[in-house]
Amino acid sequence: MDVQVSVDDSQIVVKPVGELDAHNCGELGDAVTTAMKENPGRVTVIDASELSFIDSSAISELLRLREQQTADGGSLMLADVQPSVRRVLEITGLLETFGVS
């Protein structure tokens, strides 16, 4: 998995590419945590347009990051969610939690 991070005046955009699972969700967590510490209070957007799969470990990591971001005065949401990832979020009841419409 590859993780790309970009920052502008109002948000942090993190774009994981590939599958997000127990073997690599720590990479996403490290990238997001670093970006949040360097840019506090901004909205963090996980651009999921090239994220093809997530497992329960990935969901746990996303929830942890969301909680951390909220505690720091920001927010975290998912954007451009692919159908396979959307289905997992739907089954787990987390679509609204991550702002997926």
Buried (B, 14 or more C-beta within 10 A) or exposed (E): BEBEBEBEEEBBBBBBBEBBBEEBBEBBBEBBBEBBEEBEEBBBBBBBEBBBBBBEBBBEBBBBBBEBBEEBEBBBBBBBBBEEBBEBBEEEEBBEBBBBE
